[in-house]
Amino acid sequence: MSEEGDPFWASLYERVFGLILIIIGAALLYITVTTEVGGFSILFGFLSTVLIIVGIFLLLIKPQ
């Protein structure tokens, strides 16, 4: 096995982690929109949007 690692597994892990982030972000956004969380709805909405954007970014980038 090479010292640099296998780019296939790195790519696979990045994509799986990106999908997990998208799913968690979408679930958090859905719960934030459908339930009353008080003054924290803007915070949770922002955090869930950030999770979704990071997940999409991980899906789109290509590892070296």
The first five atom37 places (N, CA, C, CB, O) and aatype in JSON, in Angstrom:
{
  "aatype": [12, 15, 6, 6, 7, 3, 14, 13, 17, 0, 15, 10, 18, 6, 1, 19, 13, 7, 10, 9, 10, 9, 9, 9, 7, 0, 0, 10, 10, 18, 9, 16, 19, 16, 16, 6, 19, 7, 7, 13, 15, 9, 10, 13, 7, 13, 10, 15, 16, 19, 10, 9, 9, 19, 7, 9, 13, 10, 10, 10, 9, 11, 14, 5],
  "atom_mask": [
    [1, 1, 1, 1, 1],
    [1, 1, 1, 1, 1],
    [1, 1, 1, 1, 1],
    [1, 1, 1, 1, 1],
    [1, 1, 1, 0, 1],
    [1, 1, 1, 1, 1],
    [1, 1, 1, 1, 1],
    [1, 1, 1, 1, 1],
    [1, 1, 1, 1, 1],
    [1, 1, 1, 1, 1],
    [1, 1, 1, 1, 1],
    [1, 1, 1, 1, 1],
    [1, 1, 1, 1, 1],
    [1, 1, 1, 1, 1],
    [1, 1, 1, 1, 1],
    [1, 1, 1, 1, 1],
    [1, 1, 1, 1, 1],
    [1, 1, 1, 0, 1],
    [1, 1, 1, 1, 1],
    [1, 1, 1, 1, 1],
    [1, 1, 1, 1, 1],
    [1, 1, 1, 1, 1],
    [1, 1, 1, 1, 1],
    [1, 1, 1, 1, 1],
    [1, 1, 1, 0, 1],
    [1, 1, 1, 1, 1],
    [1, 1, 1, 1, 1],
    [1, 1, 1, 1, 1],
    [1, 1, 1, 1, 1],
    [1, 1, 1, 1, 1],
    [1, 1, 1, 1, 1],
    [1, 1, 1, 1, 1],
    [1, 1, 1, 1, 1],
    [1, 1, 1, 1, 1],
    [1, 1, 1, 1, 1],
    [1, 1, 1, 1, 1],
    [1, 1, 1, 1, 1],
    [1, 1, 1, 0, 1],
    [1, 1, 1, 0, 1],
    [1, 1, 1, 1, 1],
    [1, 1, 1, 1, 1],
    [1, 1, 1, 1, 1],
    [1, 1, 1, 1, 1],
    [1, 1, 1, 1, 1],
    [1, 1, 1, 0, 1],
    [1, 1, 1, 1, 1],
    [1, 1, 1, 1, 1],
    [1, 1, 1, 1, 1],
    [1, 1, 1, 1, 1],
    [1, 1, 1, 1, 1],
    [1, 1, 1, 1, 1],
    [1, 1, 1, 1, 1],
    [1, 1, 1, 1, 1],
    [1, 1, 1, 1, 1],
    [1, 1, 1, 0, 1],
    [1, 1, 1, 1, 1],
    [1, 1, 1, 1, 1],
    [1, 1, 1, 1, 1],
    [1, 1, 1, 1, 1],
    [1, 1, 1, 1, 1],
    [1, 1, 1, 1, 1],
    [1, 1, 1, 1, 1],
    [1, 1, 1, 1, 1],
    [1, 1, 1, 1, 1]
  ],
  "atom_positions": [
    [[0.84, -1.18, 0.0], [0.0, 0.0, 0.0], [0.89, 1.24, 0.0], [-0.96, 0.0, 1.22], [1.94, 1.26, 0.65]],
    [[0.49, 2.25, -0.7], [1.32, 3.45, -0.83], [1.26, 4.3, 0.44], [0.88, 4.27, -2.04], [0.32, 4.2, 1.23]],
    [[2.27, 5.12, 0.61], [2.36, 5.99, 1.78], [1.36, 7.14, 1.72], [3.76, 6.53, 1.92], [0.93, 7.64, 2.76]],
    [[0.99, 7.56, 0.52], [0.1, 8.7, 0.36], [-1.35, 8.35, 0.65], [0.22, 9.25, -1.04], [-2.16, 9.25, 0.86]],
    [[-1.69, 7.1, 0.68], [-3.07, 6.69, 0.89], [-3.78, 6.48, -0.42], [0.0, 0.0, 0.0], [-3.29, 6.85, -1.49]],
    [[-4.93, 5.9, -0.34], [-5.71, 5.58, -1.52], [-6.72, 6.7, -1.77], [-6.42, 4.22, -1.37], [-7.58, 6.93, -0.92]],
    [[-6.65, 7.38, -2.9], [-7.58, 8.48, -3.16], [-9.03, 8.01, -3.29], [-7.17, 9.22, -4.41], [-9.96, 8.78, -3.07]],
    [[-9.23, 6.73, -3.65], [-10.6, 6.23, -3.75], [-11.28, 6.26, -2.39], [-10.61, 4.8, -4.3], [-12.42, 6.72, -2.28]],
    [[-10.6, 5.79, -1.36], [-11.21, 5.75, -0.03], [-11.39, 7.15, 0.53], [-10.36, 4.91, 0.93], [-12.39, 7.42, 1.2]],
    [[-10.44, 8.05, 0.27], [-10.59, 9.43, 0.73], [-11.8, 10.08, 0.07], [-9.32, 10.25, 0.44], [-12.57, 10.78, 0.72]],
    [[-11.96, 9.84, -1.21], [-13.11, 10.39, -1.94], [-14.41, 9.79, -1.42], [-12.97, 10.12, -3.45], [-15.41, 10.5, -1.26]],
    [[-14.39, 8.5, -1.15], [-15.6, 7.84, -0.63], [-15.98, 8.39, 0.73], [-15.38, 6.33, -0.55], [-17.15, 8.68, 0.99]],
    [[-14.99, 8.55, 1.61], [-15.28, 9.08, 2.94], [-15.79, 10.52, 2.87], [-14.02, 9.02, 3.81], [-16.7, 10.89, 3.62]],
    [[-15.21, 11.32, 1.99], [-15.67, 12.71, 1.84], [-17.12, 12.75, 1.37], [-14.78, 13.47, 0.86], [-17.92, 13.54, 1.87]],
    [[-17.45, 11.92, 0.43], [-18.81, 11.92, -0.12], [-19.82, 11.39, 0.89], [-18.86, 11.09, -1.4], [-20.93, 11.92, 0.99]],
    [[-19.46, 10.35, 1.62], [-20.37, 9.82, 2.64], [-20.57, 10.85, 3.74], [-19.82, 8.5, 3.23], [-21.69, 11.07, 4.2]],
    [[-19.49, 11.49, 4.18], [-19.6, 12.52, 5.21], [-20.42, 13.71, 4.71], [-18.21, 12.99, 5.65], [-21.19, 14.29, 5.47]],
    [[-20.25, 14.07, 3.43], [-21.06, 15.14, 2.85], [-22.54, 14.78, 2.84], [0.0, 0.0, 0.0], [-23.39, 15.62, 3.16]],
    [[-22.86, 13.54, 2.47], [-24.26, 13.11, 2.49], [-24.84, 13.12, 3.9], [-24.39, 11.7, 1.89], [-25.99, 13.52, 4.1]],
    [[-24.05, 12.69, 4.87], [-24.51, 12.71, 6.26], [-24.77, 14.14, 6.71], [-23.48, 12.04, 7.19], [-25.78, 14.4, 7.36]],
    [[-23.89, 15.07, 6.36], [-24.09, 16.47, 6.72], [-25.34, 17.05, 6.06], [-22.88, 17.31, 6.34], [-26.08, 17.81, 6.69]],
    [[-25.58, 16.69, 4.81], [-26.78, 17.18, 4.12], [-28.04, 16.64, 4.79], [-26.75, 16.78, 2.63], [-29.0, 17.38, 4.99]],
    [[-28.04, 15.37, 5.14], [-29.21, 14.77, 5.79], [-29.46, 15.39, 7.15], [-29.03, 13.25, 5.93], [-30.6, 15.71, 7.49]],
    [[-28.41, 15.57, 7.95], [-28.57, 16.18, 9.27], [-29.03, 17.63, 9.13], [-27.25, 16.11, 10.07], [-29.92, 18.07, 9.86]],
    [[-28.43, 18.37, 8.2], [-28.83, 19.76, 7.99], [-30.27, 19.88, 7.52], [0.0, 0.0, 0.0], [-31.0, 20.76, 7.98]],
    [[-30.69, 19.0, 6.61], [-32.07, 19.04, 6.12], [-33.05, 18.69, 7.24], [-32.25, 18.08, 4.94], [-34.11, 19.31, 7.35]],
    [[-32.71, 17.7, 8.06], [-33.58, 17.33, 9.18], [-33.67, 18.47, 10.19], [-33.07, 16.05, 9.87], [-34.75, 18.77, 10.69]],
    [[-32.55, 19.1, 10.48], [-32.55, 20.23, 11.41], [-33.34, 21.4, 10.86], [-31.11, 20.67, 11.72], [-34.08, 22.05, 11.6]],
    [[-33.21, 21.67, 9.57], [-33.97, 22.75, 8.96], [-35.46, 22.45, 8.97], [-33.49, 22.99, 7.52], [-36.27, 23.34, 9.24]],
    [[-35.83, 21.2, 8.68], [-37.24, 20.82, 8.7], [-37.83, 20.96, 10.11], [-37.4, 19.37, 8.21], [-38.93, 21.49, 10.27]],
    [[-37.1, 20.5, 11.11], [-37.6, 20.61, 12.48], [-37.69, 22.07, 12.91], [-36.68, 19.83, 13.45], [-38.63, 22.46, 13.61]],
    [[-36.72, 22.87, 12.5], [-36.73, 24.3, 12.85], [-37.92, 25.01, 12.22], [-35.43, 24.97, 12.4], [-38.53, 25.87, 12.86]],
    [[-38.25, 24.67, 10.98], [-39.34, 25.35, 10.29], [-40.69, 24.88, 10.79], [-39.23, 25.13, 8.78], [-41.62, 25.69, 10.88]],
    [[-40.84, 23.61, 11.11], [-42.16, 23.07, 11.45], [-42.51, 23.2, 12.93], [-42.22, 21.63, 11.06], [-43.69, 23.09, 13.27]],
    [[-41.54, 23.43, 13.8], [-41.85, 23.56, 15.22], [-41.49, 24.96, 15.7], [-41.1, 22.5, 16.05], [-40.73, 25.68, 15.05]],
    [[-42.03, 25.32, 16.83], [-41.76, 26.63, 17.42], [-40.58, 26.49, 18.39], [-43.03, 27.19, 18.16], [-40.71, 25.87, 19.44]],
    [[-39.45, 27.08, 18.02], [-38.27, 27.02, 18.88], [-37.95, 28.38, 19.49], [-37.07, 26.5, 18.08], [-36.88, 28.57, 20.06]],
    [[-38.85, 29.31, 19.36], [-38.68, 30.62, 19.97], [-37.69, 31.48, 19.22], [0.0, 0.0, 0.0], [-37.67, 31.49, 17.99]],
    [[-36.88, 32.2, 19.96], [-35.91, 33.12, 19.37], [-34.73, 32.44, 18.73], [0.0, 0.0, 0.0], [-33.92, 33.09, 18.07]],
    [[-34.62, 31.15, 18.92], [-33.48, 30.44, 18.37], [-33.72, 29.92, 16.96], [-33.13, 29.29, 19.26], [-32.84, 29.27, 16.39]],
    [[-34.87, 30.2, 16.37], [-35.16, 29.67, 15.04], [-34.22, 30.24, 13.99], [-36.6, 29.98, 14.67], [-33.85, 29.53, 13.04]],
    [[-33.82, 31.48, 14.13], [-32.87, 32.07, 13.17], [-31.51, 31.4, 13.31], [-32.75, 33.6, 13.39], [-30.86, 31.1, 12.31]],
    [[-31.08, 31.16, 14.54], [-29.79, 30.5, 14.77], [-29.79, 29.09, 14.2], [-29.47, 30.47, 16.27], [-28.87, 28.71, 13.48]],
    [[-30.82, 28.31, 14.52], [-30.87, 26.93, 14.04], [-31.06, 26.88, 12.52], [-32.0, 26.18, 14.74], [-30.52, 25.99, 11.86]],
    [[-31.81, 27.8, 11.97], [-31.96, 27.88, 10.52], [-30.63, 28.18, 9.85], [0.0, 0.0, 0.0], [-30.31, 27.59, 8.82]],
    [[-29.87, 29.1, 10.43], [-28.55, 29.43, 9.88], [-27.6, 28.24, 9.99], [-27.95, 30.65, 10.6], [-26.89, 27.92, 9.03]],
    [[-27.57, 27.58, 11.14], [-26.66, 26.44, 11.33], [-27.02, 25.29, 10.39], [-26.7, 25.97, 12.78], [-26.13, 24.63, 9.85]],
    [[-28.31, 25.04, 10.2], [-28.69, 23.96, 9.31], [-28.35, 24.3, 7.86], [-30.19, 23.67, 9.44], [-27.96, 23.42, 7.1]],
    [[-28.49, 25.56, 7.48], [-28.11, 25.97, 6.13], [-26.61, 25.82, 5.93], [-28.53, 27.42, 5.87], [-26.17, 25.4, 4.86]],
    [[-25.82, 26.15, 6.94], [-24.37, 25.99, 6.85], [-24.01, 24.51, 6.69], [-23.67, 26.58, 8.1], [-23.14, 24.17, 5.9]],
    [[-24.68, 23.63, 7.44], [-24.42, 22.19, 7.31], [-24.74, 21.69, 5.91], [-25.24, 21.41, 8.33], [-23.99, 20.89, 5.35]],
    [[-25.83, 22.16, 5.34], [-26.21, 21.75, 3.99], [-25.18, 22.25, 2.98], [-27.61, 22.28, 3.64], [-24.8, 21.5, 2.08]],
    [[-24.73, 23.48, 3.11], [-23.75, 24.04, 2.18], [-22.42, 23.3, 2.28], [-23.55, 25.54, 2.45], [-21.8, 23.02, 1.25]],
    [[-21.97, 22.99, 3.49], [-20.72, 22.26, 3.67], [-20.85, 20.85, 3.08], [-20.33, 22.18, 5.17], [-19.92, 20.35, 2.45]],
    [[-22.0, 20.21, 3.28], [-22.23, 18.89, 2.7], [-22.2, 18.91, 1.19], [0.0, 0.0, 0.0], [-21.61, 18.02, 0.57]],
    [[-22.82, 19.91, 0.59], [-22.79, 20.03, -0.88], [-21.37, 20.3, -1.35], [-23.74, 21.16, -1.36], [-20.93, 19.76, -2.37]],
    [[-20.65, 21.13, -0.62], [-19.25, 21.42, -0.97], [-18.42, 20.14, -0.94], [-18.65, 22.46, -0.02], [-17.61, 19.92, -1.84]],
    [[-18.62, 19.3, 0.07], [-17.87, 18.04, 0.15], [-18.22, 17.09, -0.99], [-18.13, 17.37, 1.49], [-17.38, 16.3, -1.42]],
    [[-19.44, 17.16, -1.47], [-19.82, 16.32, -2.6], [-19.21, 16.8, -3.91], [-21.31, 16.26, -2.72], [-18.93, 15.99, -4.8]],
    [[-19.01, 18.09, -4.04], [-18.56, 18.66, -5.31], [-17.05, 18.7, -5.49], [-19.09, 20.03, -5.45], [-16.57, 18.64, -6.62]],
    [[-16.29, 18.81, -4.39], [-14.84, 18.93, -4.54], [-14.23, 17.57, -4.9], [-14.21, 19.49, -3.26], [-14.81, 16.52, -4.63]],
    [[-13.07, 17.63, -5.5], [-12.35, 16.42, -5.85], [-11.09, 16.34, -5.02], [-12.0, 16.38, -7.37], [-10.32, 17.3, -4.97]],
    [[-10.85, 15.21, -4.35], [-9.62, 15.09, -3.54], [-8.39, 15.02, -4.45], [-9.68, 13.84, -2.63], [-8.48, 14.64, -5.61]],
    [[-7.26, 15.39, -3.88], [-6.02, 15.4, -4.66], [-5.45, 14.03, -4.81], [-4.99, 16.3, -4.02], [-4.4, 13.85, -5.44]]
  ]
}
